[in-house]
Amino acid sequence: MLPSLPFDSPFFWACNVLLFMLLPMVYAMLFGNVKDRSNDKVWAYREAGVEIAFVLFPFLLYSIAHLLNSSFQSFLLSPELPMAAMIIAGIAMFSLLKGASSAQGKLPVAGLLVFQLCFMALFMSCAALVFWLTLAEEISEWFSVLNSFVAVLSLLFSYGTSAAMNYVVKHPDKVVTAS
């Protein structure tokens, strides 16, 4: 379906980022290693993974439709990947708020605030990228690589935060902070 892509093609790199970084991350979120972890942690992490996979599913279907239609390159240049990253960053912000409220003061507020500001910056950056890609008349092919990296980075940081906060919400009594 995809033409053979040379190594200097941005679409080659964007596809490699999605295939060798994004897909293994989603697989690990759903079916990752459970050795040396309590059942509580495993299910808290998997619930966060299912939540993020649920958000990514429509984008996966949309990418498959583009692949079958031989227009996958236009999908990589479209605002859909940054939009998925923006939604996932929003999930992480919401998870931080849920975790902070259920931890009942056991988590350091300064750390949560820094994370919240970082996710707000990621959210707004993705929103700006979506806005720009929607309105731009001509887009460089290298934005496909940027779109792929934005999706991967958002997924990486958001999953870690959402999984940890999901565990805090389910087991606030097991949260211990050093003074």
Secondary structure as UniProt FT lines:
FT   TURN            7..8
FT   HELIX           10..17
FT   HELIX           18..22
FT   HELIX           23..31
FT   TURN            35..36
FT   HELIX           39..68
FT   TURN            69..70
FT   HELIX           72..77
FT   HELIX           80..102
FT   TURN            103..105
FT   HELIX           109..135
FT   TURN            141..142
FT   HELIX           143..170
FT   HELIX           172..174
//
